[in-house]
């Protein structure tokens, strides 16, 4: 089986914008609340749960992976966004791809800085939750509904992600 190498890059709001939102407390806060004792970084993600779903918060506990990481499969959620919010300050791997005729185009790989969460926009191809250290504990905000909201794509060619 053929393998194609992908090099990771540090995730930023600019380079991740086509795929989703960065959830962090960078930059100047939008306002101070709680008698000035709390900085609010307001409305950081475009949440979209479609007409037949509602927002739900789940807790995921994923086993850590390591680099190099072999990417065999990507998934997407056609009816809603999906946010991963780490519950520890460990970097994690984020893999995304544009759509190319109903399947993922060449994947891109990003590393968070340990204090960032991410929100995948609706219908964005992405890799599975990939913490690089234990604990792999995340709050996940996504669609709860009665209709399916998951598509998987298994690659003929594997990708290997390196730092």
Buried (B, 14 or more C-beta within 10 A) or exposed (E): EEEEEBEBEEBEEEEBEEBBBBBBEEEEEEEEEEEEEEBEBEEBBEBBBBEEBEBEEEEBEBEEBEBEBEBEEBBBBEBBBBBBBBBEEBBBBBBBBEEEEEBBEEBBBBBBBEEBBBBBBBBBBBBBBBBBBEBBBBBBBBBEBEEEBEBEBEBEEBBEBEE
